[in-house]
Amino acid sequence: MSTHHDGDHYLRPLDGSTPAEHYQRFGWWVSDIIVPPDALRRVRSLCDQLDTAERDGPFPDVLREFLAWDGSLPRPPRLNQYFALQYQAVYDLVMTPRIHEIAAELSGARTLRIFNTAMIRKSPGDHSRYATVGVHCDAAYWRTCSSRQMLTAWVPLQDTSVDMGPIRYYSASHRWPDHPEVRALRDEQNFTATGQERMRRWLAASGIHDDPVTGAIRAGQVTFHHCLTLHGSGANTSARTRDGISIHLQPGDNRYEQRSATDEYVHDAFVRRRDGVPDYTDARLCPLTWPVAARGAG
Ligand SMILES: O=C(O)CCC(=O)C(=O)O
């Protein structure tokens, strides 16, 4: 079943280069349909009952308090972190081997681990400040990470038409030269769109007048973006709910690097410590995803 509007254009590669070349050149890639419909359906129906669904995933005890919530409270399930670790169906979807095979091919990483996973829901008619995802690059949130080759796989759980607010990318922004304005754009933690005005100013000052690239995406397709690629997404003005899972991935050589206290990542309190600092190879929170044969290993 398709929910696309007639006339929707689809997000497509910008040229005929190989996936890895496209990713290196433009900072993103969109795959064919690679996630099985059943896996999407299971997670989608779980998202519809998030406040009551029993957690049954590989749920590390260390997160129990952080993730505790009172299911009776009205709470916008806007952004749920550590999503794959809470529900087995999400873990199974997130571990779809083809996602990680492609992520490894694009990034050139020999091994990949989960850094975090999140569910992002845009309800129809939601005009709260959560309705859009502000322009940002993921590295703005990963200041304690040594790797600049981290990436995100974005998995919409349904056919996503343009009016549902699919992801949109500033193509090649991961390669923009390191000018002060570009540095400011890369540094702004604007996911919740609180710095949108500043971002617009810096974009204009950088001479960027191009609209970001977007388009409809079929259920089962996955988009990938580099951690320095600026991206965001618009409001869901359709009558349907838009759910997506973000799988944030780190290459095997990513390490914690000390920054200021306000730069700490949410992990830093929860992962095991090695030599006195957070260890991003802690397999409880950051399981290996590639190579698949070694999945679950230390
Ligand atoms: O859900 C969205 O629209 C954006 C997701 C996102 O920003 C990300 O995965 O990095």
The ligand as a MOL file (V3000), in Angstrom:
LIG
                    3D

  0  0  0     0  0            999 V3000
M  V30 BEGIN CTAB
M  V30 COUNTS 10 9 0 0 0
M  V30 BEGIN ATOM
M  V30 1 O 13.7760 12.5400 12.0570 0
M  V30 2 C 14.2510 13.4730 11.4000 0
M  V30 3 O 13.5690 14.1310 10.6460 0
M  V30 4 C 15.6970 13.8620 11.4830 0
M  V30 5 C 16.5520 12.8290 12.0890 0
M  V30 6 C 17.9240 13.3470 12.3340 0
M  V30 7 O 18.1740 14.5200 12.4220 0
M  V30 8 C 19.0380 12.4000 12.4520 0
M  V30 9 O 18.7930 11.2000 12.3930 0
M  V30 10 O 20.1810 12.8340 12.5670 0
M  V30 END ATOM
M  V30 BEGIN BOND
M  V30 1 2 1 2
M  V30 2 1 2 3
M  V30 3 1 2 4
M  V30 4 1 4 5
M  V30 5 1 5 6
M  V30 6 2 6 7
M  V30 7 1 6 8
M  V30 8 2 8 9
M  V30 9 1 8 10
M  V30 END BOND
M  V30 END CTAB
M  END
